[in-house]
Amino acid sequence: MFEPHTIHLEGIDSLPGIDGQHWTSRIYTLFTHANLPHTYILSINTSDTINETPNTADITLITYRVKLHTYYTLLQYFTEHRKNINVKKN
């Protein structure tokens, strides 16, 4: 419970979106499709500042329990819909 409330997504550059759409909007769209509230997200960061659409992102969530719920919900969603995106608990 004392670890950061962060999940790590790899492969977000393959999320569907509209040309010119900011990559964070694609993550919010992902949360919508996975039936997760946007209010769970405190911040979205990436260490990839070179690419317009980064490959990885860290999503900081509001609580540890929300982190676990989001992690397992996204795992299930990616298993059913997008097999080329990985989610990790930090």
DRENDOFI-634486 format. One record per atom (N, C-alpha, C, O): residue number from 1; residue in one letter; chain; x, y, z. Coordinates in steps of 0.05 Angstrom, whole numbers, plus 32768, in hexadecimal, padded with zeros to 4 digits. Atoms other than C-alpha are relative to their C-alpha. Layout:
N
+-----+----+----+------+------+------+
!   i ! aa ! ch !    u !    v !    w !
+-----+----+----+------+------+------+
! NUM !  a !  A !    X !    Y !    Z !
...
+-----+----+----+------+------+------+
This chain:
90
+-----+----+----+------+------+------+
!   i ! aa ! ch !    u !    v !    w !
+-----+----+----+------+------+------+
!   1 !  m !  A ! 8010 ! 7FE8 ! 8000 !
!   1 !  m !  A ! 8000 ! 8000 ! 8000 !
!   1 !  m !  A ! 8011 ! 8019 ! 8000 !
!   1 !  m !  A ! 8007 ! 802F ! 7FFB !
!   2 !  f !  A ! 7FEF ! 7FE9 ! 7FFF !
!   2 !  f !  A ! 803C ! 802E ! 8007 !
!   2 !  f !  A ! 800F ! 8006 ! 7FE6 !
!   2 !  f !  A ! 801E ! 8019 ! 7FE4 !
!   3 !  e !  A ! 7FF4 ! 7FFB ! 801A !
!   3 !  e !  A ! 8053 ! 8027 ! 7FC0 !
!   3 !  e !  A ! 7FF0 ! 8016 ! 7FF1 !
!   3 !  e !  A ! 7FD9 ! 801B ! 7FF8 !
!   4 !  p !  A ! 800E ! 7FEB ! 800E !
!   4 !  p !  A ! 8041 ! 805E ! 7F8E !
!   4 !  p !  A ! 7FE6 ! 7FF5 ! 7FF2 !
!   4 !  p !  A ! 7FE4 ! 7FDE ! 7FEB !
!   5 !  h !  A ! 8019 ! 8007 ! 800D !
!   5 !  h !  A ! 7FFB ! 805D ! 7F71 !
!   5 !  h !  A ! 8002 ! 8005 ! 7FE2 !
!   5 !  h !  A ! 7FF2 ! 8014 ! 7FD7 !
!   6 !  t !  A ! 7FFA ! 7FFB ! 801C !
!   6 !  t !  A ! 8016 ! 8059 ! 7F2B !
!   6 !  t !  A ! 7FFF ! 7FE6 ! 7FF0 !
!   6 !  t !  A ! 8008 ! 7FD1 ! 7FFA !
!   7 !  i !  A ! 7FFE ! 8016 ! 8013 !
!   7 !  i !  A ! 800B ! 802A ! 7EF0 !
!   7 !  i !  A ! 800F ! 8009 ! 7FE8 !
!   7 !  i !  A ! 800F ! 8021 ! 7FE2 !
!   8 !  h !  A ! 7FEF ! 7FFA ! 8017 !
!   8 !  h !  A ! 8038 ! 8027 ! 7EB4 !
!   8 !  h !  A ! 7FF4 ! 7FF2 ! 7FE7 !
!   8 !  h !  A ! 7FEF ! 7FDA ! 7FE7 !
!   9 !  l !  A ! 800A ! 800B ! 8019 !
!   9 !  l !  A ! 801D ! 801E ! 7E6D !
!   9 !  l !  A ! 8016 ! 8000 ! 7FEB !
!   9 !  l !  A ! 8023 ! 8015 ! 7FE8 !
!  10 !  e !  A ! 7FED ! 8002 ! 8016 !
!  10 !  e !  A ! 8049 ! 8006 ! 7E34 !
!  10 !  e !  A ! 7FF0 ! 7FFB ! 7FE6 !
!  10 !  e !  A ! 7FDE ! 7FE9 ! 7FE6 !
!  11 !  g !  A ! 800D ! 8004 ! 8019 !
!  11 !  g !  A ! 8032 ! 800B ! 7DEC !
!  11 !  g !  A ! 7FE9 ! 8013 ! 7FFA !
!  11 !  g !  A ! 7FD8 ! 800E ! 7FEA !
!  12 !  i !  A ! 8016 ! 7FEE ! 8003 !
!  12 !  i !  A ! 8005 ! 8047 ! 7DF2 !
!  12 !  i !  A ! 8000 ! 800E ! 7FE5 !
!  12 !  i !  A ! 7FEC ! 801B ! 7FDD !
!  13 !  d !  A ! 8000 ! 7FF5 ! 801A !
!  13 !  d !  A ! 801C ! 805F ! 7DAE !
!  13 !  d !  A ! 7FEF ! 7FF1 ! 7FEC !
!  13 !  d !  A ! 7FE9 ! 7FFB ! 7FD6 !
!  14 !  s !  A ! 8012 ! 800F ! 8011 !
!  14 !  s !  A ! 7FF0 ! 8029 ! 7D91 !
!  14 !  s !  A ! 7FE2 ! 8003 ! 8007 !
!  14 !  s !  A ! 7FD1 ! 7FF6 ! 7FFB !
!  15 !  l !  A ! 801C ! 7FFA ! 7FF9 !
!  15 !  l !  A ! 7FB0 ! 8043 ! 7DB3 !
!  15 !  l !  A ! 7FF3 ! 800F ! 7FE9 !
!  15 !  l !  A ! 7FFF ! 8020 ! 7FDC !
!  16 !  p !  A ! 800E ! 7FF2 ! 8016 !
!  16 !  p !  A ! 7F7C ! 8059 ! 7D81 !
!  16 !  p !  A ! 7FFB ! 801D ! 8007 !
!  16 !  p !  A ! 7FF7 ! 8024 ! 801E !
!  17 !  g !  A ! 8005 ! 7FE4 ! 7FFC !
!  17 !  g !  A ! 7F72 ! 80A3 ! 7D78 !
!  17 !  g !  A ! 7FFD ! 800F ! 7FE6 !
!  17 !  g !  A ! 8001 ! 8003 ! 7FD0 !
!  18 !  i !  A ! 8003 ! 7FEF ! 8018 !
!  18 !  i !  A ! 7F67 ! 80DC ! 7D48 !
!  18 !  i !  A ! 801B ! 800D ! 7FFB !
!  18 !  i !  A ! 802A ! 8013 ! 800E !
!  19 !  d !  A ! 7FE7 ! 7FF3 ! 8007 !
!  19 !  d !  A ! 7FA2 ! 80FA ! 7D23 !
!  19 !  d !  A ! 8001 ! 801C ! 800E !
!  19 !  d !  A ! 7FEE ! 802B ! 800D !
!  20 !  g !  A ! 7FFC ! 7FE7 ! 7FF2 !
!  20 !  g !  A ! 7FBE ! 8134 ! 7D4B !
!  20 !  g !  A ! 7FF6 ! 8000 ! 801D !
!  20 !  g !  A ! 7FFA ! 8014 ! 802B !
!  21 !  q !  A ! 800A ! 8002 ! 7FE4 !
!  21 !  q !  A ! 7F9C ! 811D ! 7D8C !
!  21 !  q !  A ! 8017 ! 7FFC ! 8013 !
!  21 !  q !  A ! 8029 ! 7FEC ! 800E !
!  22 !  h !  A ! 7FEB ! 8002 ! 7FEC !
!  22 !  h !  A ! 7FC7 ! 8126 ! 7DC9 !
!  22 !  h !  A ! 7FFF ! 7FE4 ! 800D !
!  22 !  h !  A ! 7FEA ! 7FD8 ! 8010 !
!  23 !  w !  A ! 7FFF ! 801C ! 7FF6 !
!  23 !  w !  A ! 7FDF ! 80E3 ! 7DE6 !
!  23 !  w !  A ! 7FF2 ! 7FFD ! 801B !
!  23 !  w !  A ! 7FE8 ! 7FE7 ! 8020 !
!  24 !  t !  A ! 800E ! 8003 ! 7FE6 !
!  24 !  t !  A ! 7FC1 ! 80F1 ! 7E2B !
!  24 !  t !  A ! 7FE2 ! 7FFD ! 7FFB !
!  24 !  t !  A ! 7FD4 ! 7FEF ! 800A !
!  25 !  s !  A ! 801D ! 8004 ! 8007 !
!  25 !  s !  A ! 7F7C ! 80F6 ! 7E0A !
!  25 !  s !  A ! 7FFB ! 7FE3 ! 7FF9 !
!  25 !  s !  A ! 7FE5 ! 7FD9 ! 7FFE !
!  26 !  r !  A ! 8003 ! 801C ! 8007 !
!  26 !  r !  A ! 7F87 ! 80B0 ! 7DF0 !
!  26 !  r !  A ! 7FFE ! 7FEF ! 8019 !
!  26 !  r !  A ! 7FEF ! 7FDB ! 801A !
!  27 !  i !  A ! 8002 ! 800F ! 7FE7 !
!  27 !  i !  A ! 7F92 ! 8097 ! 7E37 !
!  27 !  i !  A ! 7FE5 ! 8005 ! 800E !
!  27 !  i !  A ! 7FDA ! 7FF2 ! 8018 !
!  28 !  y !  A ! 801A ! 7FFB ! 7FF5 !
!  28 !  y !  A ! 7F53 ! 80BA ! 7E4F !
!  28 !  y !  A ! 7FEA ! 7FF0 ! 7FF0 !
!  28 !  y !  A ! 7FD7 ! 7FE6 ! 7FFC !
!  29 !  t !  A ! 8013 ! 8010 ! 8010 !
!  29 !  t !  A ! 7F2E ! 8098 ! 7E15 !
!  29 !  t !  A ! 8002 ! 7FE2 ! 8007 !
!  29 !  t !  A ! 7FEE ! 7FD5 ! 8009 !
!  30 !  l !  A ! 7FFC ! 801B ! 7FF7 !
!  30 !  l !  A ! 7F4C ! 8056 ! 7E2B !
!  30 !  l !  A ! 7FF1 ! 7FFB ! 801A !
!  30 !  l !  A ! 7FE3 ! 7FE7 ! 801D !
!  31 !  f !  A ! 800F ! 8002 ! 7FE7 !
!  31 !  f !  A ! 7F30 ! 8061 ! 7E71 !
!  31 !  f !  A ! 7FE2 ! 7FFF ! 7FFB !
!  31 !  f !  A ! 7FD3 ! 7FF0 ! 8008 !
!  32 !  t !  A ! 801C ! 8000 ! 8006 !
!  32 !  t !  A ! 7EEC ! 8070 ! 7E53 !
!  32 !  t !  A ! 7FF7 ! 7FE5 ! 7FF5 !
!  32 !  t !  A ! 7FE3 ! 7FDA ! 7FFD !
!  33 !  h !  A ! 8007 ! 801A ! 800C !
!  33 !  h !  A ! 7EEC ! 8030 ! 7E29 !
!  33 !  h !  A ! 8001 ! 7FE9 ! 8014 !
!  33 !  h !  A ! 7FF3 ! 7FD5 ! 8012 !
!  34 !  a !  A ! 7FFD ! 8015 ! 7FEC !
!  34 !  a !  A ! 7F02 ! 8007 ! 7E65 !
!  34 !  a !  A ! 7FED ! 8004 ! 8018 !
!  34 !  a !  A ! 7FEE ! 7FF6 ! 802C !
!  35 !  n !  A ! 8013 ! 7FF9 ! 7FEB !
!  35 !  n !  A ! 7ECA ! 8026 ! 7E90 !
!  35 !  n !  A ! 800D ! 8008 ! 801A !
!  35 !  n !  A ! 8004 ! 7FFF ! 8030 !
!  36 !  l !  A ! 7FF2 ! 7FF6 ! 7FE8 !
!  36 !  l !  A ! 7EFA ! 8048 ! 7EC0 !
!  36 !  l !  A ! 7FFC ! 801E ! 8000 !
!  36 !  l !  A ! 7FFF ! 802C ! 7FEC !
!  37 !  p !  A ! 8004 ! 7FE3 ! 7FFE !
!  37 !  p !  A ! 7EEB ! 808F ! 7ED9 !
!  37 !  p !  A ! 801A ! 800F ! 7FFC !
!  37 !  p !  A ! 802F ! 8007 ! 8006 !
!  38 !  h !  A ! 7FE9 ! 7FEE ! 8004 !
!  38 !  h !  A ! 7F1A ! 80C6 ! 7EC4 !
!  38 !  h !  A ! 800A ! 800C ! 801A !
!  38 !  h !  A ! 8021 ! 8014 ! 801D !
!  39 !  t !  A ! 7FF9 ! 7FF4 ! 7FE6 !
!  39 !  t !  A ! 7F19 ! 80DF ! 7F0C !
!  39 !  t !  A ! 8014 ! 7FEF ! 800F !
!  39 !  t !  A ! 8020 ! 7FF8 ! 8023 !
!  40 !  y !  A ! 7FEC ! 8011 ! 7FF3 !
!  40 !  y !  A ! 7F46 ! 80A4 ! 7F1F !
!  40 !  y !  A ! 801C ! 800B ! 7FFB !
!  40 !  y !  A ! 802E ! 8006 ! 800A !
!  41 !  i !  A ! 7FE5 ! 7FF8 ! 8009 !
!  41 !  i !  A ! 7F81 ! 80C6 ! 7EFB !
!  41 !  i !  A ! 8008 ! 801A ! 800E !
!  41 !  i !  A ! 7FF9 ! 802E ! 800D !
!  42 !  l !  A ! 7FF4 ! 7FE8 ! 7FF5 !
!  42 !  l !  A ! 7FAC ! 80F8 ! 7F21 !
!  42 !  l !  A ! 8012 ! 800D ! 7FEC !
!  42 !  l !  A ! 8011 ! 8026 ! 7FE8 !
!  43 !  s !  A ! 7FEE ! 7FF5 ! 8014 !
!  43 !  s !  A ! 7FE1 ! 8100 ! 7EEC !
!  43 !  s !  A ! 8008 ! 7FEA ! 7FEC !
!  43 !  s !  A ! 8007 ! 7FD3 ! 7FF2 !
!  44 !  i !  A ! 7FF5 ! 8011 ! 8015 !
!  44 !  i !  A ! 7FFC ! 80E2 ! 7EAC !
!  44 !  i !  A ! 801B ! 800B ! 7FF7 !
!  44 !  i !  A ! 801C ! 8022 ! 7FEF !
!  45 !  n !  A ! 7FE5 ! 7FF7 ! 8006 !
!  45 !  n !  A ! 8047 ! 80E6 ! 7E9F !
!  45 !  n !  A ! 800D ! 7FEC ! 7FED !
!  45 !  n !  A ! 8006 ! 7FD5 ! 7FEC !
!  46 !  t !  A ! 7FEF ! 8011 ! 8011 !
!  46 !  t !  A ! 8079 ! 80CB ! 7E6D !
!  46 !  t !  A ! 801D ! 800A ! 8002 !
!  46 !  t !  A ! 8022 ! 8022 ! 8006 !
!  47 !  s !  A ! 7FE4 ! 7FF9 ! 8001 !
!  47 !  s !  A ! 80C4 ! 80CA ! 7E6B !
!  47 !  s !  A ! 8009 ! 8004 ! 7FE3 !
!  47 !  s !  A ! 8020 ! 800D ! 7FDE !
!  48 !  d !  A ! 7FF9 ! 7FFD ! 801D !
!  48 !  d !  A ! 80C3 ! 80C9 ! 7E1E !
!  48 !  d !  A ! 7FF7 ! 801B ! 7FF6 !
!  48 !  d !  A ! 7FE0 ! 801F ! 7FEF !
!  49 !  t !  A ! 8007 ! 7FE5 ! 8009 !
!  49 !  t !  A ! 80C5 ! 8112 ! 7E0B !
!  49 !  t !  A ! 8008 ! 8005 ! 7FE3 !
!  49 !  t !  A ! 8003 ! 801B ! 7FD9 !
!  50 !  i !  A ! 7FF7 ! 7FFD ! 801B !
!  50 !  i !  A ! 80E2 ! 8106 ! 7DC6 !
!  50 !  i !  A ! 7FE9 ! 7FFC ! 7FEC !
!  50 !  i !  A ! 7FE5 ! 800C ! 7FDA !
!  51 !  n !  A ! 8016 ! 8007 ! 8013 !
!  51 !  n !  A ! 80A5 ! 80E6 ! 7DA4 !
!  51 !  n !  A ! 7FE7 ! 8010 ! 8006 !
!  51 !  n !  A ! 7FE1 ! 8016 ! 801D !
!  52 !  e !  A ! 8019 ! 7FF2 ! 7FFC !
!  52 !  e !  A ! 8064 ! 810A ! 7D99 !
!  52 !  e !  A ! 7FEC ! 7FEF ! 800F !
!  52 !  e !  A ! 7FDD ! 7FF8 ! 8020 !
!  53 !  t !  A ! 8010 ! 8013 ! 7FF2 !
!  53 !  t !  A ! 803F ! 80CC ! 7DAF !
!  53 !  t !  A ! 8013 ! 7FEC ! 800D !
!  53 !  t !  A ! 801E ! 7FDA ! 7FFF !
!  54 !  p !  A ! 7FED ! 8012 ! 7FF3 !
!  54 !  p !  A ! 8069 ! 80A7 ! 7DE3 !
!  54 !  p !  A ! 7FF6 ! 7FE3 ! 8001 !
!  54 !  p !  A ! 7FDF ! 7FDE ! 7FFD !
!  55 !  n !  A ! 8007 ! 801C ! 7FFE !
!  55 !  n !  A ! 806B ! 805C ! 7DEB !
!  55 !  n !  A ! 7FF8 ! 7FF8 ! 801C !
!  55 !  n !  A ! 7FE8 ! 7FE5 ! 801F !
!  56 !  t !  A ! 8006 ! 8007 ! 7FE4 !
!  56 !  t !  A ! 8067 ! 805B ! 7E37 !
!  56 !  t !  A ! 7FF5 ! 8018 ! 800F !
!  56 !  t !  A ! 7FFB ! 802F ! 8008 !
!  57 !  a !  A ! 800A ! 7FEB ! 7FEF !
!  57 !  a !  A ! 8042 ! 8082 ! 7E6C !
!  57 !  a !  A ! 7FFC ! 7FF5 ! 801C !
!  57 !  a !  A ! 7FF6 ! 7FDD ! 8020 !
!  58 !  d !  A ! 8006 ! 8006 ! 7FE5 !
!  58 !  d !  A ! 803B ! 8082 ! 7EB7 !
!  58 !  d !  A ! 7FE7 ! 800F ! 8009 !
!  58 !  d !  A ! 7FE6 ! 8027 ! 8005 !
!  59 !  i !  A ! 8019 ! 7FF4 ! 7FF7 !
!  59 !  i !  A ! 7FF6 ! 808F ! 7ED3 !
!  59 !  i !  A ! 7FFE ! 7FFE ! 801E !
!  59 !  i !  A ! 7FFE ! 7FE8 ! 802A !
!  60 !  t !  A ! 8002 ! 7FFF ! 7FE3 !
!  60 !  t !  A ! 7FF1 ! 80A5 ! 7F1B !
!  60 !  t !  A ! 7FE2 ! 8001 ! 8007 !
!  60 !  t !  A ! 7FD3 ! 8012 ! 7FFD !
!  61 !  l !  A ! 801D ! 8002 ! 7FF9 !
!  61 !  l !  A ! 7FAE ! 8092 ! 7F3B !
!  61 !  l !  A ! 7FFC ! 8009 ! 801C !
!  61 !  l !  A ! 800F ! 800D ! 802C !
!  62 !  i !  A ! 8006 ! 7FF2 ! 7FE7 !
!  62 !  i !  A ! 7F8A ! 80AD ! 7F78 !
!  62 !  i !  A ! 8005 ! 7FEF ! 8019 !
!  62 !  i !  A ! 800D ! 7FFA ! 802D !
!  63 !  t !  A ! 7FFB ! 8011 ! 7FE9 !
!  63 !  t !  A ! 7F90 ! 8071 ! 7FA7 !
!  63 !  t !  A ! 800B ! 7FE5 ! 7FF8 !
!  63 !  t !  A ! 800B ! 7FDE ! 7FE0 !
!  64 !  y !  A ! 7FF5 ! 801B ! 8005 !
!  64 !  y !  A ! 7FB0 ! 802C ! 7FAD !
!  64 !  y !  A ! 7FEA ! 7FEE ! 7FF6 !
!  64 !  y !  A ! 7FEF ! 7FDE ! 7FE3 !
!  65 !  r !  A ! 8016 ! 8012 ! 8009 !
!  65 !  r !  A ! 7F6D ! 8009 ! 7FA6 !
!  65 !  r !  A ! 7FF7 ! 8007 ! 7FE4 !
!  65 !  r !  A ! 7FF0 ! 7FF5 ! 7FD5 !
!  66 !  v !  A ! 8007 ! 7FF8 ! 801B !
!  66 !  v !  A ! 7F5C ! 8031 ! 7F68 !
!  66 !  v !  A ! 8016 ! 7FF6 ! 7FED !
!  66 !  v !  A ! 8010 ! 7FEE ! 7FD6 !
!  67 !  k !  A ! 7FEA ! 800B ! 8010 !
!  67 !  k !  A ! 7FA1 ! 801D ! 7F4D !
!  67 !  k !  A ! 7FFB ! 7FE3 ! 7FFA !
!  67 !  k !  A ! 7FFD ! 7FDA ! 7FE3 !
!  68 !  l !  A ! 8005 ! 801D ! 8004 !
!  68 !  l !  A ! 7F91 ! 7FD3 ! 7F57 !
!  68 !  l !  A ! 7FE8 ! 7FFB ! 7FEE !
!  68 !  l !  A ! 7FE9 ! 7FEB ! 7FDB !
!  69 !  h !  A ! 8017 ! 8003 ! 8010 !
!  69 !  h !  A ! 7F4C ! 7FDA ! 7F39 !
!  69 !  h !  A ! 8006 ! 8007 ! 7FE3 !
!  69 !  h !  A ! 7FFE ! 7FF9 ! 7FD0 !
!  70 !  t !  A ! 7FFA ! 7FF7 ! 801B !
!  70 !  t !  A ! 7F66 ! 8001 ! 7EFD !
!  70 !  t !  A ! 8013 ! 7FEC ! 7FF2 !
!  70 !  t !  A ! 800F ! 7FE6 ! 7FDA !
!  71 !  y !  A ! 7FEE ! 8013 ! 800B !
!  71 !  y !  A ! 7F9F ! 7FD0 ! 7EF2 !
!  71 !  y !  A ! 7FF2 ! 7FE7 ! 7FF6 !
!  71 !  y !  A ! 7FF6 ! 7FDF ! 7FDF !
!  72 !  y !  A ! 800D ! 8018 ! 8008 !
!  72 !  y !  A ! 7F73 ! 7F93 ! 7EF0 !
!  72 !  y !  A ! 7FEB ! 8005 ! 7FEA !
!  72 !  y !  A ! 7FE6 ! 7FF4 ! 7FD9 !
!  73 !  t !  A ! 8014 ! 7FFA ! 8015 !
!  73 !  t !  A ! 7F3D ! 7FB5 ! 7EC6 !
!  73 !  t !  A ! 800E ! 8004 ! 7FE6 !
!  73 !  t !  A ! 8005 ! 7FFB ! 7FD1 !
!  74 !  l !  A ! 7FF1 ! 7FFC ! 8019 !
!  74 !  l !  A ! 7F71 ! 7FCB ! 7E93 !
!  74 !  l !  A ! 800C ! 7FE6 ! 7FF6 !
!  74 !  l !  A ! 800D ! 7FE2 ! 7FDD !
!  75 !  l !  A ! 7FF6 ! 801A ! 8009 !
!  75 !  l !  A ! 7F90 ! 7F86 ! 7E92 !
!  75 !  l !  A ! 7FEB ! 7FF1 ! 7FF1 !
!  75 !  l !  A ! 7FF0 ! 7FE5 ! 7FDC !
!  76 !  q !  A ! 8016 ! 800E ! 800D !
!  76 !  q !  A ! 7F4D ! 7F68 ! 7E81 !
!  76 !  q !  A ! 7FF9 ! 800D ! 7FE6 !
!  76 !  q !  A ! 7FF4 ! 7FFF ! 7FD2 !
!  77 !  y !  A ! 8007 ! 7FF2 ! 8018 !
!  77 !  y !  A ! 7F3E ! 7F9E ! 7E4E !
!  77 !  y !  A ! 8015 ! 7FFB ! 7FEA !
!  77 !  y !  A ! 800D ! 7FF6 ! 7FD3 !
!  78 !  f !  A ! 7FEB ! 8004 ! 8014 !
!  78 !  f !  A ! 7F81 ! 7F95 ! 7E2B !
!  78 !  f !  A ! 8000 ! 7FE3 ! 7FF6 !
!  78 !  f !  A ! 8006 ! 7FDD ! 7FDF !
!  79 !  t !  A ! 8002 ! 801C ! 8008 !
!  79 !  t !  A ! 7F79 ! 7F49 ! 7E2B !
!  79 !  t !  A ! 7FEA ! 7FFC ! 7FEB !
!  79 !  t !  A ! 7FED ! 7FED ! 7FD8 !
!  80 !  e !  A ! 8017 ! 8003 ! 8012 !
!  80 !  e !  A ! 7F36 ! 7F51 ! 7E07 !
!  80 !  e !  A ! 8003 ! 8010 ! 7FE7 !
!  80 !  e !  A ! 7FF9 ! 8008 ! 7FD2 !
!  81 !  h !  A ! 8001 ! 7FEE ! 8016 !
!  81 !  h !  A ! 7F45 ! 7F8B ! 7DD9 !
!  81 !  h !  A ! 801B ! 8008 ! 7FF4 !
!  81 !  h !  A ! 801E ! 8008 ! 7FDB !
!  82 !  r !  A ! 7FE7 ! 7FF6 ! 800A !
!  82 !  r !  A ! 7F8D ! 7FA2 ! 7DD3 !
!  82 !  r !  A ! 8017 ! 7FF0 ! 800C !
!  82 !  r !  A ! 8020 ! 7FF6 ! 8022 !
!  83 !  k !  A ! 7FEB ! 8012 ! 7FF5 !
!  83 !  k !  A ! 7FC1 ! 7F6C ! 7DDC !
!  83 !  k !  A ! 801C ! 800B ! 7FFF !
!  83 !  k !  A ! 802F ! 8000 ! 800A !
!  84 !  n !  A ! 7FE5 ! 7FF5 ! 8003 !
!  84 !  n !  A ! 7FFC ! 7F98 ! 7DC9 !
!  84 !  n !  A ! 8007 ! 8016 ! 8014 !
!  84 !  n !  A ! 801B ! 8024 ! 8011 !
!  85 !  i !  A ! 7FFB ! 7FEC ! 7FEB !
!  85 !  i !  A ! 7FF7 ! 7FC6 ! 7E06 !
!  85 !  i !  A ! 8004 ! 7FF1 ! 801B !
!  85 !  i !  A ! 7FF4 ! 7FE0 ! 8022 !
!  86 !  n !  A ! 7FFA ! 800D ! 7FE6 !
!  86 !  n !  A ! 8015 ! 7FB2 ! 7E49 !
!  86 !  n !  A ! 7FFB ! 8014 ! 8017 !
!  86 !  n !  A ! 7FFF ! 802C ! 8014 !
!  87 !  v !  A ! 8004 ! 7FF0 ! 7FE8 !
!  87 !  v !  A ! 8002 ! 7FCB ! 7E8E !
!  87 !  v !  A ! 800F ! 7FF3 ! 8017 !
!  87 !  v !  A ! 800E ! 7FDB ! 801B !
!  88 !  k !  A ! 7FF1 ! 800A ! 7FE9 !
!  88 !  k !  A ! 802E ! 7FC5 ! 7ECC !
!  88 !  k !  A ! 7FFA ! 8011 ! 8018 !
!  88 !  k !  A ! 7FF5 ! 8029 ! 8016 !
!  89 !  k !  A ! 8002 ! 7FF2 ! 7FE6 !
!  89 !  k !  A ! 8026 ! 7FD7 ! 7F15 !
!  89 !  k !  A ! 801C ! 8008 ! 8007 !
!  89 !  k !  A ! 802E ! 7FF8 ! 8006 !
!  90 !  n !  A ! 7FE6 ! 7FF7 ! 7FF6 !
!  90 !  n !  A ! 8060 ! 8001 ! 7F2E !
!  90 !  n !  A ! 8002 ! 7FFB ! 801E !
!  90 !  n !  A ! 8017 ! 8001 ! 802A !
+-----+----+----+------+------+------+
